[in-house]
């Protein structure tokens, strides 16, 4: 959608909405000079546009105007109202009943461990104990992201490891062969953020982490429970907290300090297929995280992932017993 008058040219390229929010992506050009402020309102709620982005495509079409940063993406909270009419038919008579109600988030009935603060616990432990820390996936990838090195000012050392080189990466290599890059060097703390979904064989990386982590050392990892595909074709996995517990189980010498989920979200189908009409009422999660401690050494030369379910699952986690 594009509108134009004597003062502005405004376009909405994309929008998405539900009962409690609306997101708009577009661009805006002023014909009368620089803008001091732009606000967007919906349903009485307003938010300012605080970040503007380059739009070379727009600049190419309107070179006569200032278009260096004219793009925006804005998320607006709202509570939508619905008017619903029920028509009942009985014995030749039609009766209408109108209901008006506010939209709302589905009510969550799932108990879960919130792991959103686990990264803070890991950072505090590293700084308080002045640990030697290794980050797997240290490369600065996303626009607006920054090095995690500054989070560990009291660490004894910080080493950045990634598959590709950049200014924040000290060692370049494949995490599936992590131990081969460090010889006899060991770390007190190892972590990764949004990396495990990009590992083709994450069980091998968990083993490699155990190899170079000191007994008593800690490891933190955050990945996705549900998230859009990204960085294809190197996007392989999604994890639950129970899945992370298997990767960092006692069979690899670990003790789980905490594992859980965070960033609650709702999942719905673009085209609803019965009987999935209520899929969006069931809570999902954007993220999963684990904090574990290495408590013993393992014979890595003999270790294989041909272990039994009892070896990797906690006592409370089991498949239902078959009905006799």
Kinemage of the C-alpha trace (Angstrom):
@kinemage 1
@onewidth
@group {chain A} dominant
@subgroup {mainchain}
@vectorlist {calphas} color= white
{ca unk a 1} P 0.000 0.000 0.000
{ca unk a 2} L 1.373 3.435 -0.969
{ca unk a 3} L -0.138 6.857 -0.316
{ca unk a 4} L 1.199 10.264 -1.316
{ca unk a 5} L 0.191 13.868 -0.748
{ca unk a 6} L 1.902 17.256 -0.801
{ca unk a 7} L 3.829 16.519 2.429
{ca unk a 8} L 4.759 12.822 2.598
{ca unk a 9} L 5.072 9.568 0.687
{ca unk a 10} L 4.180 6.594 2.888
{ca unk a 11} L 4.248 2.889 2.087
{ca unk a 12} L 3.350 -0.199 4.102
{ca unk a 13} L 5.224 -3.157 2.636
{ca unk a 14} L 4.115 -5.796 5.106
{ca unk a 15} L 1.962 -6.146 8.205
{ca unk a 16} L 1.016 -8.870 10.635
{ca unk a 17} L -1.568 -8.764 13.401
{ca unk a 18} L -3.423 -10.737 16.026
{ca unk a 19} L -5.735 -9.853 18.885
{ca unk a 20} L -3.065 -8.160 20.978
{ca unk a 21} L -0.531 -6.613 18.592
{ca unk a 22} L 0.199 -5.415 15.092
{ca unk a 23} L 3.562 -5.161 13.325
{ca unk a 24} L 4.115 -2.860 10.358
{ca unk a 25} L 7.094 -2.681 8.006
{ca unk a 26} L 7.363 0.144 5.525
{ca unk a 27} L 8.987 3.445 4.628
{ca unk a 28} L 8.208 7.141 4.871
{ca unk a 29} L 9.606 10.158 3.015
{ca unk a 30} L 8.997 13.781 3.942
{ca unk a 31} L 8.769 16.233 1.027
{ca unk a 32} L 9.203 19.188 3.377
{ca unk a 33} L 12.559 18.419 5.008
{ca unk a 34} L 13.688 16.489 8.073
{ca unk a 35} L 11.112 15.017 10.456
{ca unk a 36} L 11.401 15.678 14.179
{ca unk a 37} L 9.205 12.794 15.267
{ca unk a 38} L 6.903 10.122 13.827
{ca unk a 39} L 4.339 8.213 15.873
{ca unk a 40} L 2.029 5.394 14.821
{ca unk a 41} L -1.314 4.818 16.556
{ca unk a 42} L -3.702 1.884 16.538
{ca unk a 43} L -6.696 1.495 18.840
{ca unk a 44} L -5.591 4.423 20.996
{ca unk a 45} L -2.101 3.033 21.563
{ca unk a 46} L 0.798 4.872 20.011
{ca unk a 47} L 4.504 4.202 19.652
{ca unk a 48} L 7.227 6.387 18.134
{ca unk a 49} L 9.451 5.176 15.328
{ca unk a 50} L 12.810 5.066 17.106
{ca unk a 51} L 14.922 3.254 14.514
{ca unk a 52} L 15.198 4.000 10.803
{ca unk a 53} L 16.871 1.803 8.199
{ca unk a 54} L 18.402 2.342 4.749
{ca unk a 55} L 16.164 1.559 1.778
{ca unk a 56} L 18.309 1.703 -1.377
{ca unk a 57} L 15.312 0.629 -3.466
{ca unk a 58} L 13.373 3.705 -2.359
{ca unk a 59} L 16.381 5.994 -2.818
{ca unk a 60} L 16.674 4.824 -6.427
{ca unk a 61} L 13.049 5.801 -7.138
{ca unk a 62} L 13.022 9.125 -5.244
{ca unk a 63} L 16.517 10.645 -5.583
{ca unk a 64} L 15.114 14.164 -5.235
{ca unk a 65} L 14.240 13.605 -1.535
{ca unk a 66} L 16.267 12.777 1.578
{ca unk a 67} L 15.897 8.987 1.748
{ca unk a 68} L 19.112 7.820 3.448
{ca unk a 69} L 17.185 6.225 6.338
{ca unk a 70} L 13.499 6.034 5.559
{ca unk a 71} L 12.604 2.423 6.381
{ca unk a 72} L 10.982 1.302 9.631
{ca unk a 73} L 9.607 -1.737 11.461
{ca unk a 74} L 7.235 -1.027 14.361
{ca unk a 75} L 5.414 -3.319 16.794
{ca unk a 76} L 2.308 -1.859 18.419
{ca unk a 77} L 0.440 -3.392 21.356
{ca unk a 78} L -3.332 -3.377 21.125
{ca unk a 79} L -6.390 -5.221 22.345
{ca unk a 80} L -8.734 -5.862 19.445
{ca unk a 81} L -12.500 -5.886 19.953
{ca unk a 82} L -14.695 -8.483 18.302
{ca unk a 83} L -18.387 -8.382 17.527
{ca unk a 84} L -19.669 -11.905 16.945
{ca unk a 85} L -23.211 -12.785 15.901
{ca unk a 86} L -24.739 -16.197 16.648
{ca unk a 87} L -27.707 -17.098 14.448
{ca unk a 88} L -29.851 -19.899 15.890
{ca unk a 89} L -32.484 -21.673 13.807
{ca unk a 90} L -35.319 -23.512 15.526
{ca unk a 91} L -38.831 -24.436 14.356
{ca unk a 92} L -38.777 -21.880 11.555
{ca unk a 93} L -37.600 -19.082 13.817
{ca unk a 94} L -34.221 -17.353 13.555
{ca unk a 95} L -32.795 -15.750 16.670
{ca unk a 96} L -29.685 -13.534 16.648
{ca unk a 97} L -27.457 -12.996 19.636
{ca unk a 98} L -24.561 -10.511 19.434
{ca unk a 99} L -21.513 -10.731 21.694
{ca unk a 100} L -18.815 -8.067 21.949
{ca unk a 101} L -15.560 -9.008 23.647
{ca unk a 102} L -11.907 -8.072 23.774
{ca unk a 103} L -9.240 -10.172 22.133
{ca unk a 104} L -6.698 -11.695 24.500
{ca unk a 105} L -3.753 -14.038 24.823
{ca unk a 106} L -4.691 -17.707 25.244
{ca unk a 107} L -4.401 -18.737 28.859
{ca unk a 108} L -1.302 -20.808 29.610
{ca unk a 109} L -1.825 -23.943 31.672
{ca unk a 110} L 1.686 -25.394 31.273
{ca unk a 111} L 4.188 -25.383 34.120
{ca unk a 112} L 7.743 -24.935 32.955
{ca unk a 113} L 11.135 -23.875 34.249
{ca unk a 114} L 11.926 -20.372 33.012
{ca unk a 115} L 15.545 -20.407 31.846
{ca unk a 116} L 15.694 -16.808 30.594
{ca unk a 117} L 18.041 -15.809 33.433
{ca unk a 118} L 20.441 -18.753 33.126
{ca unk a 119} L 22.844 -16.737 30.968
{ca unk a 120} L 23.090 -14.209 33.805
{ca unk a 121} L 23.918 -16.997 36.250
{ca unk a 122} L 26.648 -18.250 33.918
{ca unk a 123} L 28.151 -14.777 33.454
{ca unk a 124} L 28.172 -14.154 37.206
{ca unk a 125} L 29.910 -17.460 37.929
{ca unk a 126} L 32.577 -16.797 35.306
{ca unk a 127} L 33.329 -13.321 36.663
{ca unk a 128} L 33.097 -14.172 40.360
{ca unk a 129} L 35.382 -17.196 40.049
{ca unk a 130} L 37.607 -15.611 37.371
{ca unk a 131} L 37.254 -18.569 35.042
{ca unk a 132} L 38.854 -19.288 31.679
{ca unk a 133} L 35.912 -19.063 29.270
{ca unk a 134} L 35.473 -20.323 25.706
{ca unk a 135} L 32.650 -19.158 23.436
{ca unk a 136} L 31.602 -21.470 20.596
{ca unk a 137} L 30.165 -19.328 17.831
{ca unk a 138} L 31.941 -16.079 18.655
{ca unk a 139} L 31.582 -14.542 15.198
{ca unk a 140} L 29.402 -11.434 15.128
{ca unk a 141} L 26.712 -12.405 12.634
{ca unk a 142} L 23.485 -10.441 12.986
{ca unk a 143} L 23.231 -6.681 12.403
{ca unk a 144} L 23.112 -4.931 15.752
{ca unk a 145} L 24.734 -7.834 17.634
{ca unk a 146} L 27.998 -7.393 19.488
{ca unk a 147} L 30.853 -9.358 21.020
{ca unk a 148} L 30.153 -11.243 24.253
{ca unk a 149} L 33.772 -10.691 25.296
{ca unk a 150} L 32.827 -7.564 27.255
{ca unk a 151} L 30.435 -9.579 29.455
{ca unk a 152} L 33.407 -11.223 31.194
{ca unk a 153} L 35.624 -8.412 32.523
{ca unk a 154} L 36.789 -10.505 35.499
{ca unk a 155} L 37.344 -13.726 33.557
{ca unk a 156} L 40.866 -15.116 33.631
{ca unk a 157} L 40.668 -15.303 29.831
{ca unk a 158} L 38.144 -15.242 26.987
{ca unk a 159} L 38.657 -17.262 23.804
{ca unk a 160} L 36.364 -16.895 20.802
{ca unk a 161} L 35.901 -19.959 18.537
{ca unk a 162} L 34.014 -20.011 15.236
{ca unk a 163} L 33.831 -21.763 11.881
{ca unk a 164} L 34.608 -18.459 10.135
{ca unk a 165} L 37.177 -15.776 11.044
{ca unk a 166} L 36.310 -12.289 12.219
{ca unk a 167} L 37.653 -9.701 14.657
{ca unk a 168} L 36.087 -11.461 17.669
{ca unk a 169} L 37.297 -14.969 16.792
{ca unk a 170} L 40.611 -16.176 18.222
{ca unk a 171} L 40.497 -19.759 16.929
{ca unk a 172} L 38.872 -20.822 13.652
{ca unk a 173} L 37.667 -24.396 13.296
{ca unk a 174} L 34.889 -26.966 13.262
{ca unk a 175} L 33.131 -27.473 16.614
{ca unk a 176} L 32.653 -31.162 15.784
{ca unk a 177} L 36.450 -31.466 16.231
{ca unk a 178} L 36.755 -28.892 19.010
{ca unk a 179} L 39.365 -30.666 21.116
{ca unk a 180} L 41.787 -30.939 18.179
{ca unk a 181} L 42.372 -27.168 18.192
{ca unk a 182} L 43.426 -26.845 21.834
{ca unk a 183} L 45.847 -29.708 22.541
{ca unk a 184} L 46.142 -30.078 26.305
{ca unk a 185} L 44.473 -26.714 26.979
{ca unk a 186} L 41.368 -26.867 29.164
{ca unk a 187} L 38.661 -24.356 30.024
{ca unk a 188} L 36.688 -23.670 33.202
{ca unk a 189} L 33.605 -22.478 31.322
{ca unk a 190} L 32.265 -23.066 27.797
{ca unk a 191} L 29.163 -21.497 26.289
{ca unk a 192} L 27.247 -20.930 23.058
{ca unk a 193} L 24.291 -18.785 22.072
{ca unk a 194} L 22.089 -19.768 19.109
{ca unk a 195} L 24.657 -22.264 17.842
{ca unk a 196} L 23.393 -25.795 18.534
{ca unk a 197} L 20.637 -25.575 15.932
{ca unk a 198} L 23.385 -25.032 13.326
{ca unk a 199} L 25.452 -28.075 14.322
{ca unk a 200} L 24.960 -31.038 12.007
{ca unk a 201} L 25.841 -33.520 14.792
{ca unk a 202} L 25.295 -31.789 18.141
{ca unk a 203} L 25.883 -34.992 20.121
{ca unk a 204} L 29.486 -35.004 18.879
{ca unk a 205} L 29.943 -31.377 19.938
{ca unk a 206} L 28.630 -32.166 23.425
{ca unk a 207} L 31.315 -34.862 23.650
{ca unk a 208} L 33.987 -32.411 22.449
{ca unk a 209} L 32.897 -29.872 25.059
{ca unk a 210} L 33.245 -32.479 27.792
{ca unk a 211} L 36.758 -33.301 26.536
{ca unk a 212} L 38.146 -29.774 27.027
{ca unk a 213} L 36.116 -28.742 30.085
{ca unk a 214} L 37.788 -29.074 33.468
{ca unk a 215} L 36.118 -31.243 36.092
{ca unk a 216} L 34.125 -28.739 38.143
{ca unk a 217} L 33.782 -26.505 35.082
{ca unk a 218} L 30.436 -25.177 33.839
{ca unk a 219} L 28.822 -25.047 30.425
{ca unk a 220} L 25.867 -22.972 29.187
{ca unk a 221} L 24.039 -23.312 25.893
{ca unk a 222} L 21.020 -21.534 24.437
{ca unk a 223} L 19.193 -22.595 21.294
{ca unk a 224} L 15.697 -22.634 19.821
{ca unk a 225} L 12.654 -24.661 20.753
{ca unk a 226} L 10.643 -23.132 17.884
{ca unk a 227} L 12.029 -20.517 15.494
{ca unk a 228} L 11.861 -19.673 11.786
{ca unk a 229} L 14.422 -21.243 9.487
{ca unk a 230} L 17.557 -19.101 9.252
{ca unk a 231} L 21.076 -19.257 7.824
{ca unk a 232} L 20.014 -22.050 5.497
{ca unk a 233} L 21.187 -24.587 4.561
{ca unk a 234} L 23.019 -24.763 7.919
{ca unk a 235} L 19.906 -24.920 10.093
{ca unk a 236} L 19.434 -28.483 11.315
{ca unk a 237} L 17.743 -28.843 14.725
{ca unk a 238} L 15.282 -27.564 17.300
{ca unk a 239} L 15.592 -28.579 20.974
{ca unk a 240} L 13.488 -29.022 24.082
{ca unk a 241} L 14.907 -28.794 27.594
{ca unk a 242} L 14.648 -32.578 27.848
{ca unk a 243} L 16.655 -32.897 24.638
{ca unk a 244} L 19.429 -30.704 26.032
{ca unk a 245} L 19.499 -32.856 29.163
{ca unk a 246} L 20.196 -35.906 26.989
{ca unk a 247} L 23.116 -34.173 25.245
{ca unk a 248} L 24.647 -33.103 28.563
{ca unk a 249} L 23.714 -36.152 30.602
{ca unk a 250} L 25.607 -38.064 33.266
{ca unk a 251} L 26.914 -40.496 30.659
{ca unk a 252} L 29.156 -37.658 29.390
{ca unk a 253} L 30.169 -36.683 32.908
{ca unk a 254} L 27.704 -33.835 33.414
{ca unk a 255} L 25.376 -32.847 36.210
{ca unk a 256} L 22.468 -30.616 35.207
{ca unk a 257} L 22.286 -27.424 37.239
{ca unk a 258} L 19.163 -26.248 35.427
{ca unk a 259} L 17.488 -26.637 32.053
{ca unk a 260} L 14.352 -24.909 30.915
{ca unk a 261} L 12.462 -22.901 28.326
{ca unk a 262} L 11.873 -19.208 27.731
{ca unk a 263} L 10.187 -16.730 25.360
{ca unk a 264} L 6.620 -18.175 25.358
{ca unk a 265} L 4.950 -18.035 21.970
{ca unk a 266} L 1.936 -19.335 20.093
{ca unk a 267} L 2.040 -21.436 16.954
{ca unk a 268} L -0.757 -21.416 14.398
{ca unk a 269} L -1.199 -22.811 10.919
{ca unk a 270} L -1.655 -20.455 7.979
{ca unk a 271} L -4.394 -22.799 6.793
{ca unk a 272} L -6.122 -24.507 9.695
{ca unk a 273} L -6.474 -28.249 9.309
{ca unk a 274} L -8.996 -30.083 11.532
{ca unk a 275} L -8.581 -31.075 14.299
{ca unk a 276} L -5.919 -28.358 14.851
{ca unk a 277} L -8.310 -25.430 15.377
{ca unk a 278} L -7.024 -24.941 18.940
{ca unk a 279} L -3.316 -25.339 18.150
{ca unk a 280} L -2.624 -21.691 19.024
{ca unk a 281} L -4.073 -22.172 22.518
{ca unk a 282} L -1.236 -24.560 23.328
{ca unk a 283} L 1.901 -22.712 24.482
{ca unk a 284} L 5.190 -23.107 22.703
{ca unk a 285} L 8.535 -21.468 23.398
{ca unk a 286} L 11.070 -19.567 21.377
{ca unk a 287} L 14.135 -20.547 23.369
{ca unk a 288} L 15.712 -23.311 25.424
{ca unk a 289} L 18.765 -23.133 27.666
{ca unk a 290} L 20.847 -25.380 29.883
{ca unk a 291} L 23.488 -24.822 32.546
{ca unk a 292} L 25.481 -27.920 33.487
{ca unk a 293} L 28.576 -28.822 35.490
{ca unk a 294} L 31.187 -31.403 34.580
{ca unk a 295} L 31.549 -33.683 37.594
{ca unk a 296} L 33.739 -36.498 36.293
{ca unk a 297} L 36.039 -37.531 33.484
{ca unk a 298} L 34.932 -39.952 30.786
{ca unk a 299} L 36.947 -42.440 28.733
{ca unk a 300} L 36.430 -40.595 25.454
{ca unk a 301} L 38.363 -43.168 23.420
{ca unk a 302} L 35.779 -45.783 24.315
{ca unk a 303} L 32.715 -43.551 24.592
{ca unk a 304} L 30.098 -44.079 21.909
{ca unk a 305} L 26.567 -42.794 21.582
{ca unk a 306} L 25.289 -46.380 21.658
{ca unk a 307} L 24.030 -45.926 25.208
{ca unk a 308} L 20.652 -47.030 26.567
{ca unk a 309} L 17.712 -44.792 27.413
{ca unk a 310} L 18.339 -45.381 31.105
{ca unk a 311} L 21.875 -44.035 30.642
{ca unk a 312} L 20.802 -40.661 29.278
{ca unk a 313} L 17.343 -40.016 30.757
{ca unk a 314} L 16.620 -38.865 34.277
{ca unk a 315} L 14.601 -41.226 36.427
{ca unk a 316} L 11.482 -39.061 36.137
{ca unk a 317} L 11.695 -38.970 32.339
{ca unk a 318} L 10.525 -42.148 30.623
{ca unk a 319} L 8.277 -43.422 27.900
{ca unk a 320} L 4.886 -44.652 29.096
{ca unk a 321} L 4.986 -48.378 29.831
{ca unk a 322} L 3.109 -50.510 27.289
{ca unk a 323} L -0.340 -51.665 28.280
{ca unk a 324} L -0.444 -55.371 29.145
